[in-house]
Amino acid sequence: MSVIYNRVALIGLGLIASSMFWATKRGGLAGHVTGYARSQDTRDTARRIGLCDEVCDNLIDAVKDADLIVLAVPVGAMGAVAAEIGPHLKPGATVTDVGSVKRTVIDAVAPHLPEGVHFVPAHPLAGTEHSGPESGFATLFDNRWCLLVPHESSTAESVAQLRVYWEGLGANVEEMDADHHDLVLAVTSHTPHLIAYTMVGVADDLRRVTDSEVIKYSAAGFRDFTRIAASDPTMWRDVFLNNKEATLEILGRFTEELFALQRAIRTGDGDMLHDYFTRTRSIRRGIIEAGQDTDAPDFGRSKLEK
């Protein structure tokens, strides 16, 4: 690959931004990468591990002369960051983000960006339960999807350039409308996370099952719930507060399905249960066939990831 952007600024240096840096270096996609994080400890860690070509101690220095600015902060903080950097962005620059909610991010960020700056919201569908600058790795986005959600300030050229960049990071890229994105993610990510948090909370509350038994006898299902429930609490708080309508809609549908399964169990309706589980099993096969997971034991995760 050749250089896609001369200067890239990564704002927030957690799992996604750090993985973007290592993948950018792997592909030679940028001439110079600056980074900024609010925490001094994070900045010190980034410098120690060689994360970014230059780690800046203030936000304005990081975005100065940048051709691509990536907002990789919690969804709830993006508006404030955009307000601070807006006056310092060079004409023709592209601003993007990696948030898993799009409508509220657009509403929060777009008003602060000057005319002549292109806003192309994005969402890479990749991650682990780990966070922080040391959690990133170059292959995180390989064969994963990145959704671009063009804004009215986007030009066809700015969208195309960001698409090539994400493809260079290893991702498959598609474009999607903001509201549809938020509904899709409520189904595939947000509500499953809420259910995982709830199930782990139930286990914690169920005092007839001791903590040691929960840990010692965790079968794969509960173990996967705990892996999801270990995700960054600030990020997920902001996701639910900022994708309220879609999450509540899907949660309502989930509750209806749960009541139907409860009724089938109570009445001994084995046919209904078998048909339901057969249908859901086919969805799992589709995910494997699409190359988005593996049917290996423990979902192919290494011991380090468990």
C-alpha positions in Angstrom: 0.0 0.0 0.0 1.0 3.6 -0.4 0.5 6.6 1.8 -3.2 7.5 2.0 -3.0 10.4 4.4 0.2 12.4 5.0 -0.7 13.2 8.6 -3.1 11.3 10.8 -4.2 12.4 14.3 -5.5 9.8 16.8 -7.5 11.3 19.6 -7.9 8.8 22.4 -5.3 6.0 22.6 -7.3 2.9 23.6 -7.8 -0.5 21.9 -9.1 0.9 18.6 -6.8 3.8 18.1 -3.7 1.8 19.1 -4.7 -1.0 16.7 -5.3 1.6 14.0 -1.7 2.9 14.5 -0.1 -0.5 14.3 -2.1 -1.4 11.2 -1.3 1.9 9.7 2.4 1.2 10.2 2.1 -2.3 8.9 0.6 -1.0 5.7 2.6 2.2 5.3 -0.7 4.2 5.1 0.4 7.5 6.7 3.5 9.7 6.6 3.2 10.8 10.3 0.8 9.8 13.1 0.2 12.0 16.1 -1.7 10.9 19.2 -3.3 12.5 22.2 -5.0 11.1 25.3 -6.5 13.1 28.2 -4.6 11.0 30.8 -0.9 11.7 31.4 -0.5 8.0 32.3 -1.9 7.0 29.0 0.4 9.4 27.1 3.4 8.1 29.1 2.5 4.5 28.3 2.0 5.3 24.6 5.5 6.9 24.5 7.0 4.0 26.3 5.7 1.4 23.8 6.3 3.5 20.7 2.6 4.1 20.0 2.3 7.0 17.4 5.2 8.8 15.8 4.5 11.7 18.2 2.4 11.8 21.4 1.2 15.3 22.1 0.5 16.8 25.5 -2.4 18.9 24.2 -5.2 18.3 21.8 -4.6 21.3 19.5 -1.0 20.2 18.8 -2.2 16.8 17.9 -4.7 17.9 15.2 -2.6 20.8 13.7 -2.1 20.2 10.0 -3.6 16.7 10.2 -5.3 15.4 7.0 -7.3 12.8 9.0 -8.5 13.2 12.5 -9.9 10.1 14.3 -12.1 10.6 17.3 -11.5 7.5 19.3 -13.0 8.7 22.6 -16.2 7.5 24.4 -19.3 8.5 22.5 -20.3 10.9 25.3 -17.1 12.9 25.0 -17.0 13.4 21.2 -19.0 16.6 21.1 -16.7 18.4 23.6 -13.6 17.2 21.7 -15.0 18.4 18.4 -15.8 21.8 19.9 -12.2 22.1 21.0 -10.5 21.1 17.8 -13.0 22.7 15.3 -11.2 26.1 15.0 -7.8 24.4 14.5 -8.6 22.0 11.7 -7.1 22.8 8.3 -9.3 23.2 5.3 -9.8 20.0 3.4 -9.2 17.8 6.4 -11.4 14.7 7.1 -12.8 14.1 10.6 -14.0 10.6 11.4 -14.8 8.6 14.5 -15.0 5.0 15.7 -18.1 5.2 17.9 -20.6 2.4 17.9 -23.5 4.8 17.8 -23.9 7.1 14.9 -26.9 9.4 15.1 -26.0 11.1 18.4 -22.3 11.3 17.4 -23.3 13.1 14.2 -25.6 15.5 16.1 -22.8 16.2 18.7 -19.8 16.6 16.4 -21.1 18.1 13.1 -22.1 21.5 14.4 -18.5 22.1 15.6 -16.7 21.4 12.4 -16.0 24.4 10.1 -17.0 24.6 6.5 -14.5 22.9 4.2 -13.8 20.1 6.7 -15.3 16.7 5.7 -17.0 14.7 8.4 -17.2 10.9 7.6 -18.5 9.0 10.6 -17.3 5.4 10.8 -17.6 2.3 13.0 -15.1 -0.6 12.9 -16.9 -3.8 14.0 -13.9 -5.2 15.8 -12.7 -5.3 19.4 -11.9 -7.4 22.4 -12.8 -7.0 26.1 -9.4 -5.4 26.7 -8.8 -1.6 26.7 -6.0 0.9 26.9 -3.0 1.7 24.7 -1.2 -1.6 25.3 -4.3 -3.7 24.1 -4.0 -2.8 20.4 -2.6 -5.0 17.7 -2.1 -4.7 13.9 -4.4 -7.5 12.9 -7.5 -6.4 14.8 -9.4 -5.2 11.7 -8.4 -8.0 9.3 -11.5 -9.4 7.6 -13.7 -7.4 10.0 -16.3 -4.9 8.8 -16.0 -1.1 9.0 -19.2 0.8 8.4 -19.0 4.3 6.9 -21.9 6.6 7.5 -21.4 9.6 5.2 -22.6 13.0 6.5 -23.9 15.9 4.3 -20.4 17.6 4.8 -18.7 14.5 3.3 -17.6 14.6 -0.3 -17.4 11.6 -2.5 -13.7 12.0 -2.5 -13.3 12.1 1.3 -15.5 9.0 1.6 -13.6 7.1 -1.0 -10.2 8.1 0.6 -11.4 6.9 4.0 -12.7 3.7 2.5 -9.2 3.0 0.9 -7.6 3.7 4.3 -9.8 1.3 6.2 -9.3 -1.4 3.5 -5.6 -0.8 4.0 -6.1 -1.5 7.7 -7.5 -4.9 6.7 -11.2 -4.2 7.0 -14.1 -4.9 4.6 -16.0 -1.6 4.1 -19.7 -0.8 3.6 -21.7 2.4 3.7 -24.9 2.7 5.8 -27.5 5.3 6.9 -27.0 6.5 10.5 -30.4 5.4 11.9 -30.2 2.0 10.2 -26.7 1.6 11.6 -28.0 2.2 15.1 -30.8 -0.3 14.7 -28.4 -3.0 13.3 -25.9 -2.5 16.1 -28.7 -2.6 18.7 -29.4 -6.1 17.4 -25.9 -7.4 16.9 -24.0 -5.7 19.7 -25.7 -3.4 22.1 -28.6 -5.6 23.4 -26.3 -8.7 23.6 -23.9 -6.7 25.8 -26.8 -5.6 28.0 -28.0 -9.2 28.3 -24.4 -10.3 29.2 -24.1 -7.6 31.9 -27.5 -8.7 33.3 -26.6 -12.4 33.4 -23.3 -11.8 35.1 -25.2 -9.6 37.6 -27.8 -12.3 38.2 -25.0 -14.8 39.0 -23.5 -12.2 41.4 -26.8 -11.7 43.1 -27.7 -15.4 43.4 -26.1 -16.1 46.7 -27.2 -19.8 46.8 -24.5 -20.3 44.1 -21.2 -19.3 45.6 -18.7 -17.0 43.9 -16.2 -19.9 43.8 -18.7 -22.2 42.1 -19.5 -19.5 39.5 -15.8 -19.2 38.7 -14.8 -22.9 39.0 -17.7 -24.4 37.1 -18.2 -21.7 34.4 -19.4 -23.4 31.2 -18.6 -21.8 27.9 -21.9 -19.9 27.8 -21.4 -18.1 31.1 -17.7 -17.7 30.4 -18.5 -15.8 27.2 -21.0 -13.6 29.1 -18.2 -12.6 31.5 -15.8 -11.9 28.6 -18.4 -9.5 27.1 -19.3 -8.0 30.5 -15.6 -7.2 31.1 -15.7 -4.5 28.4 -15.0 -0.8 29.1 -17.8 0.5 31.4 -17.5 4.1 30.3 -17.8 3.2 26.7 -20.8 1.0 27.2 -22.6 3.5 29.5 -22.3 6.0 26.7 -23.5 3.6 24.1 -26.8 2.8 25.9 -27.5 6.4 26.8 -26.8 7.5 23.2 -28.7 4.6 21.4 -31.6 4.6 23.7 -34.5 4.2 21.2 -33.1 1.4 19.1 -31.8 -0.5 22.2 -35.1 -0.3 24.0 -37.0 -1.5 20.8 -34.8 -4.6 20.5 -34.9 -5.2 24.3 -38.7 -5.2 24.1 -38.5 -7.8 21.3 -36.1 -9.8 23.3 -38.4 -9.7 26.3 -41.3 -11.0 24.2 -39.2 -13.9 22.8 -38.1 -14.7 26.4 -41.7 -14.9 27.6 -42.5 -17.2 24.7 -39.6 -19.5 25.6 -40.6 -19.4 29.3 -44.2 -20.5 28.3 -42.8 -23.4 26.1 -40.6 -24.6 29.0 -43.5 -24.3 31.5 -46.0 -26.2 29.2 -43.5 -28.8 28.0 -43.7 -27.7 24.4 -40.6 -29.5 23.1 -41.5 -29.0 19.4 -41.5 -25.2 19.8 -38.1 -25.3 21.6 -36.5 -27.6 19.0 -37.8 -25.5 16.1 -36.6 -22.3 17.8 -33.1 -23.7 18.5 -32.8 -25.1 15.0 -33.5 -21.6 13.5 -31.0 -19.9 15.8 -28.4 -22.5 15.0 -28.6 -21.7 11.3 -27.7 -18.0 12.1 -24.5 -19.3 13.8 -23.6 -21.3 10.7 -24.1 -18.2 8.6 -21.7 -16.2 10.7 -19.0 -18.9 10.4 -19.6 -19.2 6.6 -19.2 -15.5 6.3 -15.7 -15.7 7.8 -16.7 -13.7 10.9 -15.9 -16.4 13.4 -14.6 -20.0 13.6 -16.2 -23.2 14.7 -13.0 -24.2 16.6 -13.3 -25.0 20.3 -13.7 -21.9 22.5 -14.4 -19.9 19.3 -10.8 -20.1 18.3 -9.7 -17.7 21.1 -6.3 -18.1 22.5 -5.7 -18.6 26.2 -4.7 -15.0 26.4 -8.1 -13.9 25.2 -10.2 -16.0 27.5 
